[in-house]
Amino acid sequence: MAYSIQSTVNELMASDSAKAIVDRYLPGASSHPRIALAGGMRLATVAQLAGNLLPQETLDKIDAELRSL
């Protein structure tokens, strides 16, 4: 499966490699009590909802690493 920031949170959390990338940039994201609420949303959508908490530069880095899997 190909991963990117267009993948859903559930898809990313189901892959140990993808989950590790997300956690590297967003420490504790995979164990956050409300992660299930965002499960069906794309990571890009979650980032938009987070506003300034996730800068575009960081999102681009996450995307590049996910695509390299």
Protein Blocks (a to p, Z undefined) as FASTA:
>chain_A
ZZdfkbcfklmmmpmklmmmmmmmmghklmgfklmmmmmpcfklmmmmnommlcfklmmm
mmmmmmmZZ
